[in-house]
Amino acid sequence: MGLVEIGIVLIKAVVVFACMLLCVAYLTWLERKVLGHMQVRCGPLRVGWHGLLQPIADGIKLLFKEDIVVSSANTFIYILSPMIVTGAAFAAIAVVPFGDQIEILGKKIALNIADVDIGVLYIFALSSLSVYGITLAGWSSNSKYALLGGLRSAAQMISYELPMGLSIIGVLMLSGSLRPVDIVESQDVWYIVKQPIGFLIFLICGFAECNRNPFDLPEAENELVAGFHVEYSSMKFALFFMAEYAHMIVLSALVATLFLGGWRGPVLPGVVWFMLKVFALLFFFVWVRATYPRFRYDQLMKFGWKVLFPVSLLNILVTGLGMVLWG
């Protein structure tokens, strides 16, 4: 790889990282605004026009809040844990294609940071790292409440990662590739049509992976005093919530790539189509939060192991049978 190629990759990484930070900040505003209107409230209004400067105010507030470290905590792991969770969430976006190749100065440039042949496995590997960050955060805080929250979160995420991984096997069988660009280009008909069960399972498991309603048990404040991050403050506390919203964006981008044709669509540019699909999925995340109550923990685990897991296996069997019979 020459200096020009390295420079292009670095520019793309900086642009994508900056856009992700901006989207994470304003996704908090969007969620508060949408939830407010759904609950017949106004949401943020006071800081800027319709509260548009609220995320900036929140960021400044968190940056200057007192940073408390628990005296009996394992300091190194206590500080490292939010970095693991946030780093894994942001790094996963590197292989997601935002659009088709564009030509600049006679050179074709792919609209993703890295074009990896096993991109789907890369995303799943990084998303699994967040389990370690959350578990270590609970353990290193030296608090029984934080430890219980971390253990419960780890059990939830591991339980739902299994059917989540199985749910996309049908897509991989149909596309014959683990490369996100190949999966998008193989969708003459969106895979949500050919894999509706896989799409539904993947989306449900995505809610659990992101700790979103109705699967936000790690933050069950009425039971665990805010769960694994109860002993965190200031920017370390903010990093966990940045990771949650970044994970939502990555998951929405992955759903759009695997099941909704990625950047493909009529009339509008590919990037616009991709952003519209991601925005629609993010709005759905917020909509569900405003609609459904939280599961009990036993209901959550039972649903994952006794419903989603066997149905995802059945989906693979039906997909294989369909490919044999109808090619």
Buried (B, 14 or more C-beta within 10 A) or exposed (E): EEEEEEEBBEEBBEEBBEEBBEBBBBBBBBBBBBBBEBEEEEBBEEBBEBBEBBBBBBBEEBEEEEBEBBEEBBEEBBBBBBEBBBBBBBBBBBBBBBBBBEEEEEEEBBBBBEBBBEBBBBBBEBBBBBBBBBBBBBBBBBBEBBBBBBBBBBBBBEBBBBBBBBBBBBBBBBBEBBBBBBBBBBBEEBBBEBBEBBBBBBBBBBBBBBBBBBBBBBBBEEBBBBBBBBBBBBBBBBBBBBBBBBBBBBBBBBBBBBBBBBBBBEEEEBBEBBBBBBBEBBBBBBEBBBEEEBBEBEEBBEBBBEEBBEBBBEBBEBBEEBEEEEE
